[in-house]
Each structure stands twice: as C-alpha cells, then as structure tokens.
Amino acid sequence: MKNIGVLISGGGTNLQALIDAQGNVLKSGRIVCVCSNNADAYGLERAKKAGIPTKVIRKKADCGGDGDEFSRRICEYMKEMQVDIIVLAGFMAIFGGELLKEYADRIINIHPSLIPSFCGEGMYGLHPHEAALKYGVKVTGATVHLVNDVVDGGKILMQKAVYIEDGDTPEILQKRVMEQAEWKILPQAVEMICKGE
Ligand code: GAR
C-alpha cells in the first residue's frame, strides 16, 4: 500500500474523485495528507470531511515568495507524512527544487487538455478550455502525466478525449471534461503508479 500526498489549490473535485475511488478503483494506495497553497481552497474542507490531515503552505505568505523555500517546505511535509506518491489535483503553482528532485518520477499531474495541445505555462484552470474553443478544435480532453522540469512536459500516463459541442462556453466545457475524463482517469492512473505498473 503506497502513501499518497495530494496537492491542491481550489475546489478539489479531483481530490474528491480520489477520495471516492479509495477502496474500489484506488486499491494500492491511500491518501495520507492534503496540502494546499491557498488557505481558502474548498478542497481542504473535502479532506477534513474525509478525515485526512491537511496543511497550508503559501509561496508568498509563508515562504516570502521564494520558490526554492516553497518547494523545500512542501517536500519536508511530504516526507514527514511518509508520502510515497504525490498527486497534483488542481495545483496551480509551479515548483522545482528539492521536491522535484526527491520525488522524481513519483509526482503525477492532471491537466485539462490533450497534451501537447493547450498546455504549458499560463495554461491552467479555465485557460486551456478558452484556448480550445478559440482555436475551434472539435475534440479536447484530459491528460494525466508525470511531472518533470518542463511544465506539462513529463511522460504521459493516460488520456481521454471529450467532444466539444455547439454552444459550449469555457465553463460548460470544463465541467464536461471533468465529468467525462478527469474524475475517471486520475484515480485509474494513480492506481497504475501505486501498483508499480
Ligand atoms: C481541473 O480542471 C484540473 O485539471 C486543472 O484545474 C482544475 C482543478 O479543479 N488543473 C490545471 O489546470 C493544472 N495545470 P479541482 O480543484 O476541482 O480539481
């Protein structure tokens, strides 16, 4: 059984999908802690409701805006909680340094597009959906990948396509991509990594 640490920044619906998958889709790992870089993230409430320990580490307020310190502090907490695998579930900060080094090939991210489309710096949250609609693609989706030092550039683990429909707004599309792709492939990919496949 692997220990999973989840990093979040906001609503935490992907965290919820992981919590709900425990014991069914997610059999080889259990969530031991949730860390947020935003004290107001609703995902923290979801974790508390599920009895999972939480911590807030903010880059500016707690680390003086120092990226290396931010990475070191998160790494320290993950080690303290004996985390084996880190999942970025809507984590909106970019980090390098110690965390990336210590957890190389053991950090998983969910991105709301089919990489290599609509990804990279600045492409987070609603932005990939805005870009997909602006470009006029007919299919988008979600990607689960390993995290390395290139933003959204690590090895792809799983992808799922979602059709764009007439009248889609970024918000409508975001919801469909979450429901049809993200909440399904994230628990599956985390299980795959926990199982060592
Ligand atoms: C999700 O759509 C996730 O894929 C995306 O932010 C949303 C978070 O929602 N992540 C990124 O854009 C990371 N680059 P959630 O907090 O409800 O899981």
Residues whose N, C-alpha, C, O or C-beta is under 5 A from the ligand:
A	BS01	GAR	G10 G11 G12 T13 N14 L15 A89 G90 F91 I110 H111 P112 M123 Y124 G125
